[in-house]
């Protein structure tokens, strides 16, 4: 099974959210594979550069491990079409990757996508 997770899932996992940590643990144990687009990878780099100085020392190694998994084990998916449904373009990219993959699970930590409509 392939899974697309929003950047907030990873950030929240680092901050101790149990549900988000479970998503990462299941991927690490081989239960499923992440699917990510180039856009999503760039967004992760941008977000982690911004929050890196705020991380506690014990959060740095898990962050590096997560990045390695997303850059080396995840299946790269580059959408041929971009959804135009969300309030933020980054959220449209996230949904587009999920549709293109196609995935069976979407990981949303922040439910503020501002969807105006969606069908699959």
Secondary structure, DSSP 8 states (H G I E B T S, - for coil): -EEEE-HHHHHHHHTT-HHHHHHHHHHHTTS-EEEE-HHHHHHHHHHHHHHGGGS-HHHHHHHHHHHHIIIIISEE---SS----SSSHHHHHHHHHHHHHT-SEEE-S------S----
